[in-house]
Amino acid sequence: MTTLDIVLWGVLPYVMIAILVAGTVWRYRYDKFGWTTRSSELYESRLLRIGSPLFHFGILVVVIGHFIGLVIPQSWTDAVGLSETAYHVQALLLGGIAGFCTLVGVAILIYRRRTTGPVFMATTRNDKLMYVVLVAAIVVGLTTTLLGAAGGEEHNYRLSVAPWFRSLFVLQPDIEAMSHAGLAFQLHTLIGMLLFAIWPFTRLVHAFTAPVQYLFRPYIVYRSRSGGPMTRPARRGWERT
């Protein structure tokens, strides 16, 4: 291990986590009205209807794939009878398709944002930086997927990146394991850490919220103008329609 390895794989991850947590708390406390995707559907909807589902469904599968690959040890998949060859085949198929859909989706969204005047005017500098880092992460991620499918210990991230990732949460980073990972995997990891570091300061922050309260709000009652005044007092909360 070198000093650079210690900084990159032993110090930088915790700096990224600190920025992610502190930045998210700060954003929620001081910029609640800005905690939004700043929807631009009113300006243009045709390309949005194509690019947005492609991107969101693709990124969802990518996240699930990363969780399986990084969090679940290889010994567990071996124990249930999933061979290393079968694992790499399904990773190539699902990861490749999901990565391709994500890349096409984000390309459509960027094209829409660049060519639609009002949408481009609503794009901040943080958004532009976010798109650059996001595309870089997707492209390098697709490269690592192909390398992982190629096989060989030097391309098996479950023997290098995954142990290092799990060791971060017990505060004992396995720097040596990560230092032996392939260059493409190291680059993908660094870009990923950069993406999470800028996450709280971009529109991506909306991924940390869900409209749970929407499920429990009272009904919205619509009445026509010709219906006349109400004949009974209003009731609070839920009521039948």
Sequence and secondary structure as in RCSB ss.txt:
>XXXX:A:sequence
MTTLDIVLWGVLPYVMIAILVAGTVWRYRYDKFGWTTRSSELYESRLLRIGSPLFHFGILVVVIGHFIGLVIPQS
WTDAVGLSETAYHVQALLLGGIAGFCTLVGVAILIYRRRTTGPVFMATTRNDKLMYVVLVAAIVVGLTTTLLGAA
GGEEHNYRLSVAPWFRSLFVLQPDIEAMSHAGLAFQLHTLIGMLLFAIWPFTRLVHAFTAPVQYLFRPYIVYRSR
SGGPMTRPARRGWERT
>XXXX:A:secstr
  HHHHIIIIIHHHHHHHHHHHHHHHHHHH GGG S    TTT  HHHHHHHHHHHHHHHHHHHHHHHHHHS HH
HHHHTT  HHHHHHHHHHHHHHHHHHHHHHHHHHHHHHHHSHHHHHT  HHHHHHHHHHHHHHHHHHHHHHHHHH
 SGGG GGGTHHHHHHHHTTT   HHHHHTS HHHHHHHHHHHHHHHHGGGSGGGGGG   TGGGGS       G
GG S SS    S    
